[in-house]
Amino acid sequence: LATLENTLGSYYTLLNFDSNASINKVLLNNIVLNPIFLSNNKGSILNTGDASQSISSSSLFYFAKVITDRTNNGTIFKMLIDYLKKTHSVWGFYSILWYDSKYDSKSVDYSSIMNTNIYNNTVVQKNLNKIGSMSFRSNYTDSDAVFVAINGTNVGKSHRHLDVGSFVFDALGTRWISDLGSQHGSNGKGYATGASNYSCYRWQYYKTRAEAHSTIVLNKSTTWDYKGYKCLELDQWINASGTFEKLVTSSNSSFTILNMSSAYNKNENHNSNSTTNSNSIRRGIKLIDNKYLLLQDEIKVSNIKNFYSMLNISSGINVRILTNRKAAVLTDKNGKKVYLILKTTGNDGFNFYNIQDVDDKNTGLINSVLSGNDNGNVSLSLNKTGVNLNKLVIYNTSSKIDAEVAVYFIPVGVVDNSYDETIINDIGKNLSLIKLSSWSVSSDKVVISSAKVTMSNASLSLEEGKSVTLTATITPTTATNKTITWTSSNSSVATVSNGVVKGIKAGTAVITAKSNNGKTATCTVTVTSKTVDVTGVTLKPTTATITEG
């Protein structure tokens, strides 16, 4: 485009995406905005297919220049520069060709930009079936913001993977659910072929398959002979195009629903995972209260042997599954935690399992796939060179499934391990699973109860008339209700108001800090009598006569 413009003075109609001028403006703006929409506040993008997590800035600067020249409005340019700087994204060499310092603003109001016609919700709603990916976030400025993005299609990509329904999730400054993307050793024999056909080679590389992504797999694939290779059958249809059926947004909660049925309903060669066209697989993602993520699958399938919902846990994240297999604890290198709570309706038997790398044939091709042992644990055999594999699997062996399968992702920060199960159980009691068809922005409520209250002092001494401030801390710090009620066991000795303790008279009183759910911490306060300082000495009488002896 730049060459056409520089040599011939025009890029002709190549940037005319729609005959409607207003729609074309939105689509052109979104060439620049989409990488921002689909990236977290640290610059890590929803990397579908072979893509890495980083943003390529060179082409974005060019399109920002085109938009600015067309509209005489530099807002897009300002937002792009600010975002790339804030996220410390790598600027490509060619960025210098189109960078313009006059749009390098010290402050950019993202909310104001997003509320203008740069992002046109009416156009989006009318074109939901054309959208390839969706994302939500709590805000655009906080590096610890909650961010989730989901991929809806693998159509039309020469670098495509079988990744309809795959998603990423960020919170507390950490990417918890990720995608392998370009992660692998060398791309060997046949990798670059067959992106749009049934070639054995490409779809034998683990990272290209649905099982390598955070999406759904039905059954374990069988093999077929291809030029002497035992080739795995497909676990999603190559040309599948999921359809976003619904998008609802608000200031606090937003959700979208993706129909993934086409990825599994298409009966094509070498796809043992296809189901009949009467079956349905739909996936919803919801950002609740700008704090929590709900991932929910509506599964209506029959004539299958196994159901797997894959969750790619980022490298370096510790995974601990609770004994009932209905919850898991993810912990990052800084001790921050996200709780995963599984809720289902319909079929029973959905549970969390770890997936383990158990075999390396070192051929560049996979030689075996998912399998379940007698305990239901899921294992995997693959070429592991260059692949950091850390997976959770929701697993069920039913031959017919009619169920809603939901996972709540609850960021809680740093919490001692001894409180995990108590907090998770309390959260779970308040969760009410609602079918996708009944979703609304206000249909879910997450309540994190206090697990513990600690006091800054266990005891202290205080003089009559003096005051001291006590601090009460609730665990976890992300508790929904952080209200503390302060009381004194003997207000005639010591009073307390919002943690400020005042000594009234000599004696002992117990100061109690109580959370809204009854957790308490105490401090024993000993009040001592007020010390009166000597200000002078008077001797009377001032004179006296004493007789000797």
C-alpha positions in Angstrom: 0.0 0.0 0.0 2.8 2.4 0.9 4.6 1.6 -2.3 1.4 2.2 -4.4 0.8 5.5 -2.7 4.4 6.7 -3.1 4.9 5.6 -6.7 1.4 6.0 -8.2 -0.1 8.5 -5.8 -3.0 6.3 -4.7 -3.8 3.0 -3.1 -7.0 2.9 -5.2 -9.8 1.0 -3.7 -7.8 -1.4 -1.5 -8.9 0.4 1.7 -12.5 0.5 0.7 -13.9 -2.4 2.8 -17.5 -1.3 2.6 -19.6 0.8 0.2 -21.1 2.5 3.3 -18.7 5.4 4.2 -19.5 5.3 7.9 -19.0 1.5 8.1 -15.8 1.8 6.1 -14.5 4.4 8.6 -15.1 2.1 11.5 -13.5 -0.8 9.7 -10.4 1.2 8.8 -10.1 2.6 12.3 -10.3 -0.9 13.7 -7.2 -2.0 11.7 -5.3 0.1 14.2 -7.6 -0.4 17.1 -8.0 -4.2 16.9 -4.4 -5.0 18.1 -5.1 -2.7 21.0 -8.5 -4.2 21.7 -7.0 -7.7 21.6 -4.0 -6.9 23.8 -3.7 -6.7 27.5 -2.4 -3.5 29.2 1.2 -4.9 28.9 1.1 -5.4 25.2 0.5 -9.2 25.1 -2.0 -10.0 22.3 -4.5 -12.8 21.7 -2.1 -14.7 19.6 -4.1 -17.0 17.4 -2.5 -19.4 14.9 1.3 -19.1 14.5 1.4 -15.6 16.0 3.5 -14.5 18.9 2.2 -12.5 21.8 3.8 -9.2 20.7 2.4 -6.4 18.6 4.0 -5.4 15.3 3.9 -1.6 15.2 5.3 -0.7 11.8 2.1 -1.4 9.8 0.0 0.1 12.5 1.8 3.5 12.2 1.2 3.4 8.5 -2.5 2.9 8.9 -2.7 5.5 11.6 -1.1 7.9 9.2 -3.7 7.0 6.5 -6.6 7.5 8.9 -5.2 10.8 10.1 -4.7 12.1 6.5 -8.2 11.0 5.6 -10.0 12.5 8.6 -7.6 15.3 9.6 -8.0 13.9 13.1 -5.0 12.5 15.0 -6.9 10.7 17.8 -6.1 7.2 16.5 -2.5 8.2 16.1 -2.3 9.5 19.7 -3.9 6.4 21.1 -1.6 4.1 19.2 1.6 5.9 20.3 0.5 6.1 23.9 -0.5 2.4 24.0 2.8 1.2 22.4 4.8 3.4 24.9 2.8 2.3 27.9 3.0 -1.4 27.1 6.7 -1.1 26.2 6.0 -2.8 22.9 8.8 -3.2 20.4 8.7 -0.6 17.7 9.6 -2.0 14.2 12.4 -0.4 12.2 9.9 0.9 9.6 8.0 2.7 12.3 10.3 5.7 11.8 8.8 6.2 8.3 5.4 7.0 9.6 5.8 8.1 13.2 4.8 11.7 13.8 6.0 13.4 17.0 3.1 15.9 17.1 0.7 13.1 18.0 3.0 11.9 20.9 0.8 13.2 23.7 1.6 12.9 27.3 -1.9 11.9 28.3 -4.7 10.1 26.3 -8.3 9.7 27.6 -9.1 6.2 26.5 -12.6 6.3 27.8 -13.4 9.4 25.7 -11.9 7.8 22.6 -13.9 4.6 23.1 -17.1 6.5 23.5 -16.8 8.3 20.2 -17.7 6.9 16.8 -14.2 5.5 16.5 -15.8 2.4 18.0 -19.3 2.1 16.7 -21.4 -0.4 18.6 -24.2 -0.2 16.1 -21.9 -1.3 13.3 -20.5 -4.1 15.5 -23.9 -5.4 16.4 -25.0 -5.5 12.7 -21.8 -7.4 11.8 -21.4 -9.9 14.7 -21.3 -12.8 12.2 -18.3 -11.2 10.5 -16.2 -10.7 13.7 -13.3 -13.0 14.3 -12.4 -12.3 17.9 -13.8 -10.5 21.0 -12.2 -9.0 24.1 -13.2 -7.4 27.4 -11.1 -5.6 30.0 -11.7 -3.8 33.3 -9.8 -0.7 32.1 -7.1 0.5 29.7 -4.6 2.0 32.1 -4.0 -0.4 35.0 -1.3 -3.0 34.3 -3.1 -5.3 36.7 -6.4 -5.0 34.8 -8.6 -8.0 34.1 -8.5 -8.9 30.4 -10.0 -11.7 28.4 -10.1 -12.3 24.6 -11.6 -15.2 22.6 -11.0 -16.4 19.1 -14.0 -17.2 17.0 -12.6 -18.5 13.7 -9.7 -20.1 11.9 -10.9 -19.3 8.4 -8.7 -17.7 5.8 -5.4 -17.9 7.6 -2.3 -19.5 6.0 -0.9 -19.7 9.5 -4.1 -21.0 11.0 -4.5 -23.5 13.8 -7.5 -25.5 14.8 -8.3 -23.0 17.6 -12.0 -21.9 17.4 -13.0 -21.0 20.9 -9.5 -20.6 22.3 -9.0 -17.7 24.8 -6.5 -15.9 27.0 -7.0 -14.4 30.4 -5.0 -11.8 32.4 -5.5 -10.5 36.0 -3.2 -9.2 38.8 -0.5 -8.4 36.2 -0.2 -12.0 35.1 -1.3 -13.9 32.0 -2.9 -17.1 33.5 -4.4 -18.7 30.4 -2.2 -18.4 27.3 -1.7 -19.8 23.8 1.3 -21.7 22.5 1.3 -19.5 19.4 4.8 -19.6 17.8 6.2 -21.6 20.7 7.8 -24.8 19.4 11.1 -26.1 18.1 11.7 -25.8 14.4 8.7 -26.1 12.1 9.8 -29.2 10.3 8.6 -31.4 7.4 5.3 -30.4 5.9 4.5 -27.7 8.5 3.9 -25.0 6.0 1.7 -27.1 3.8 -1.9 -28.1 4.1 -3.3 -25.1 5.9 -6.4 -25.3 3.9 -6.6 -29.0 3.1 -6.3 -32.4 4.7 -2.5 -32.8 4.4 -1.3 -35.1 7.0 1.8 -33.1 7.9 0.7 -29.7 9.3 -2.1 -31.1 11.5 0.2 -33.6 13.2 2.2 -30.8 14.9 0.8 -30.5 18.4 0.6 -26.7 18.5 -1.7 -26.6 15.4 -4.4 -28.9 16.9 -7.4 -28.1 19.0 -6.0 -30.1 21.9 -3.1 -27.6 22.1 -5.4 -24.7 22.7 -7.8 -23.6 25.4 -10.8 -25.0 23.6 -13.0 -28.2 23.4 -12.0 -31.6 22.0 -14.5 -34.4 21.5 -13.1 -37.9 21.6 -9.5 -38.9 21.2 -8.3 -38.9 17.6 -7.6 -42.1 15.7 -5.0 -42.5 13.0 -5.0 -43.0 9.2 -2.2 -44.1 6.9 -0.5 -41.4 4.8 2.7 -42.1 2.8 3.9 -44.4 5.6 2.9 -42.1 8.5 0.3 -42.9 11.1 -1.5 -39.5 10.9 -3.8 -38.2 13.5 -7.3 -37.2 12.4 -8.4 -33.7 12.8 -9.9 -32.5 16.1 -11.7 -29.5 14.6 -12.9 -28.8 11.0 -10.1 -27.0 9.1 -12.4 -24.3 7.7 -14.6 -23.9 10.8 -16.0 -20.4 11.4 -17.5 -19.9 14.8 -20.3 -17.2 14.9 -20.7 -14.6 17.6 -24.4 -14.7 18.4 -24.6 -12.1 21.0 -22.7 -9.2 22.5 -23.9 -7.2 25.5 -21.8 -4.5 27.2 -22.1 -2.3 30.2 -19.8 -0.3 32.5 -19.3 -3.1 35.0 -20.2 -6.4 33.2 -20.1 -7.6 29.6 -20.4 -10.9 27.7 -20.5 -12.5 24.3 -21.7 -15.9 23.1 -19.9 -17.9 20.4 -21.5 -20.7 18.5 -18.7 -23.2 17.9 -20.9 -26.0 16.4 -19.4 -25.7 12.9 -16.0 -26.7 14.2 -17.4 -30.1 15.2 -20.5 -30.7 13.1 -18.8 -30.8 9.7 -18.3 -34.4 8.6 -15.1 -34.2 6.6 -12.3 -36.6 5.7 -10.1 -37.6 8.6 -12.2 -35.9 11.3 -13.3 -38.5 13.8 -14.3 -35.7 16.2 -17.2 -34.5 14.0 -20.7 -34.9 15.4 -24.0 -34.7 13.6 -25.5 -31.4 12.5 -28.2 -31.6 15.2 -25.7 -31.2 18.0 -24.6 -27.9 19.4 -21.6 -26.4 21.2 -21.7 -22.8 22.3 -19.2 -20.9 24.5 -19.9 -17.8 26.5 -17.3 -15.5 28.2 -18.5 -12.9 30.7 -16.5 -10.2 32.6 -18.3 -9.9 35.9 -18.1 -6.6 37.9 -14.9 -5.9 36.0 -13.2 -8.3 38.3 -14.0 -11.9 37.5 -14.3 -14.2 34.4 -17.0 -16.7 33.7 -16.3 -19.2 30.9 -19.3 -21.3 30.2 -19.9 -24.0 27.6 -23.3 -25.3 26.5 -22.8 -28.8 25.3 -25.4 -30.9 23.5 -23.7 -33.8 21.8 -24.2 -37.5 21.4 -22.3 -40.5 20.0 -19.0 -39.5 21.5 -16.6 -41.3 23.8 -14.9 -38.5 25.7 -15.2 -34.7 26.3 -12.2 -32.5 27.0 -12.2 -28.8 27.7 -8.6 -27.7 27.6 -7.1 -24.9 29.7 -3.6 -23.8 28.7 -2.0 -22.6 32.0 0.9 -20.2 31.4 4.4 -21.4 32.0 5.6 -20.8 35.6 2.1 -21.0 37.1 1.7 -23.6 39.8 -1.5 -25.7 39.6 -3.2 -27.4 42.5 -6.4 -29.3 42.2 -8.6 -29.6 45.3 -9.6 -33.1 46.4 -13.1 -32.9 45.1 -11.8 -32.0 41.6 -14.4 -29.2 41.3 -11.8 -26.4 42.0 -8.2 -25.6 41.3 -5.8 -23.0 42.6 -3.4 -21.2 40.2 -0.4 -19.4 41.8 2.1 -17.2 40.0 5.8 -16.6 40.9 4.8 -13.7 43.2 2.3 -15.8 45.2 -0.8 -14.2 43.6 -3.6 -16.6 43.1 -6.6 -17.2 40.9 -9.3 -19.7 42.0 -11.0 -21.8 39.3 -14.4 -23.1 40.4 -16.3 -25.6 38.3 -20.1 -25.6 38.1 -22.2 -27.8 35.9 -25.9 -28.6 35.2 -27.1 -31.7 33.4 -24.5 -34.4 33.2 -22.5 -35.3 36.2 -18.9 -36.4 36.0 -17.1 -33.2 34.9 -13.9 -32.8 36.8 -10.5 -31.0 36.7 -7.4 -33.0 35.9 -3.8 -32.2 35.2 -2.4 -33.1 31.8 1.1 -34.5 31.7 3.8 -34.8 29.1 4.5 -38.6 29.2 6.3 -39.5 26.0 8.6 -37.9 23.4 9.0 -39.7 20.1 11.2 -36.8 18.9 10.0 -37.0 15.4 8.4 -33.6 14.9 5.0 -35.4 14.5 2.7 -36.5 17.3 2.5 -40.3 17.6 -0.3 -40.6 20.1 -2.9 -38.4 21.7 -5.1 -37.9 24.7 -5.9 -41.0 26.6 -7.5 -41.7 30.0 -6.2 -44.2 32.5 -8.3 -46.1 34.9 -8.3 -43.2 37.3 -9.6 -40.8 34.7 -6.3 -38.9 34.6 -5.5 -37.4 31.2 -2.1 -37.9 29.6 -0.5 -36.8 26.4 2.2 -37.9 24.1 3.8 -35.3 21.8 7.0 -33.8 20.5 7.8 -31.6 23.4 10.9 -29.8 22.0 10.4 -26.1 22.7 6.9 -26.5 24.1 6.2 -25.4 27.7 3.1 -27.5 28.5 1.1 -26.8 31.6 -2.5 -27.8 31.2 -5.7 -28.3 33.1 -8.5 -30.4 31.6 -12.2 -30.6 32.3 -12.9 -34.2 31.5 -16.0 -36.4 31.1 -16.5 -39.8 29.6 -20.2 -39.7 28.9 -21.3 -40.8 25.4 -24.1 -38.2 25.4 -23.9 -34.8 27.0 -26.5 -32.2 27.6 -25.0 -29.8 30.0 -23.8 -26.4 30.9 -20.2 -26.5 32.0 -18.9 -23.3 33.7 -15.6 -22.2 35.1 -15.4 -19.1 37.3 -12.0 -17.5 37.4 -11.6 -15.6 40.7 -8.5 -13.5 41.2 -7.8 -13.2 44.9 -4.2 -12.0 45.2 -1.8 -13.4 47.9 -3.6 -15.9 50.2 -2.1 -18.4 52.6 -2.7 -22.0 51.3 -4.5 -22.9 54.5 -7.4 -20.6 53.6 -7.9 -21.6 49.9 -10.4 -24.3 50.5 -12.5 -22.3 52.9 -12.6 -19.3 50.6 -13.4 -21.4 47.6 -16.2 -23.2 49.3 -17.7 -19.9 50.5 -17.6 -18.5 47.0 -19.1 -21.6 45.5 -22.1 -21.5 47.8 -23.1 -18.1 46.4 -22.6 -19.0 42.7 -25.8 -19.8 40.8 -25.2 -21.3 37.3 -27.5 -19.7 34.7 -28.0 -21.1 31.2 -26.4 -19.1 28.3 -29.8 -18.4 26.9 -30.7 -16.5 30.1 -27.5 -14.5 30.5 -27.7 -10.8 31.3 -25.1 -8.4 32.6 -26.7 -8.6 36.0 -27.4 -12.4 36.1 -24.2 -13.4 38.0 -22.9 -12.3 41.4 -19.6 -13.3 42.9 -19.1 -12.9 46.6 -15.7 -13.4 48.2 -16.0 -13.8 52.0 -13.5 -12.9 54.6 -11.5 -15.9 55.7 -9.5 -14.1 58.5 -9.1 -10.8 60.3 -5.7 -9.9 61.7 -5.0 -7.0 64.1 -1.9 -4.8 64.0 -1.4 -5.4 67.8 -2.3 -8.3 70.0 -1.9 -6.1 73.1 -0.8 -2.6 74.1 -0.7 -0.2 77.1 -2.4 3.1 76.9 -2.5 6.0 79.4 -5.7 7.7 80.4 -6.7 10.4 77.9 -4.3 9.2 75.2 -5.3 7.6 71.9 -3.8 5.0 69.5 -4.9 3.7 66.1 -5.3 -0.1 65.5 -5.4 -1.6 62.0 -7.4 -4.6 61.0 -6.6 -6.5 57.8 -9.0 -8.8 56.0 -7.8 -11.9 54.2 -8.1 -12.1 51.2 -7.6 -8.4 50.4 -10.0 -8.9 47.5 -12.9 -9.8 49.8 -16.2 -8.3 48.5 -17.2 -6.7 51.8 -14.3 -5.2 53.7 -16.4 -3.6 56.4 -15.0 -3.9 59.9 -17.1 -3.4 63.1 -15.1 -2.2 66.1 -16.2 -2.9 69.7 -14.8 -2.5 73.2 -15.5 -5.0 76.0 -15.4 -2.2 78.6 -16.1 1.3 77.2 -15.7 2.8 80.6 -12.0 1.8 80.4 -11.4 2.3 76.6 -13.5 3.3 73.7 -12.9 2.6 70.0 -14.1 4.2 66.8 -12.9 3.1 63.3 -9.8 1.6 65.0 -9.0 4.7 67.1 -8.8 3.6 70.7 -9.0 6.1 73.6 -8.1 5.4 77.2 -10.8 6.5 79.6 -9.6 5.2 83.0 -7.3 2.6 84.5 -8.2 -0.9 83.7 -8.3 -3.5 81.0 -10.5 -3.7 77.9 -10.5 -6.1 74.9 -10.9 -4.3 71.5 -12.5 -6.5 68.8 -12.5 -6.1 65.0 -15.2 -8.1 63.3 -15.8 -8.7 59.6 -19.3 -8.8 58.1 -19.3 -12.6 58.1 -18.2 -12.9 61.8 -14.4 -13.3 61.6 -12.7 -11.5 64.5 -9.4 -10.3 65.8 -8.7 -8.8 69.2 -6.3 -6.6 71.0 -6.0 -6.4 74.8 -5.6 -2.8 75.9 -4.4 -2.0 79.4 -5.1 1.6 80.4 -2.8 3.1 83.1 -3.5 6.0 85.4 -2.5 9.3 84.1 0.9 10.3 85.3 1.0 13.8 86.9 4.3 15.5 86.5 5.9 17.5 89.4 5.9 21.1 88.5 7.4 22.5 91.7 8.0 22.0 95.5 6.6 24.2 98.3 7.9 24.1 101.9 5.8 25.4 104.8 6.4 27.2 107.0 9.0 29.1 105.2 10.9 29.8 108.5 11.0 28.0 111.9 12.8 28.2 115.3 14.0 25.0 116.9 15.2 24.8 120.5 18.4 22.8 121.0 17.9 19.3 122.3 
